[in-house]
Amino acid sequence: MHVLQFIDDTTTSYIQDINTFTFATQLMLRGVYSEQPSDDTLVFASSSDLDYAILAYNGNARLEVITV
C-alpha cells in the first residue's frame, strides 16, 4: 500500500477534500485508481500508480509519500 498525502496549510479541510477528490478523479480518467481515506490522502495499490500520480500532480500542496 502506497500513501500520498497532500499538505497545504493555506486551505480548510473541506477545500482539501475537494482538491484531493478532483485529483483522484483526474487520475481515474487516466486509468490510475486510488482510494481516499481522508480529506488529504490518497492510497494506491502499486508503486507505479503512485509514481504516475506524483508526476501528474500540478497543485500547490506539498506532497508526502508514506510506504506501508
Secondary structure, 3 states (H helix, E strand, C coil): CEEEEEECCCCCHHHHHHHHHHHHHHHHHCCCCEEEEECCEEEECCHHHHHHHHHHCCCCCEEEEEEC
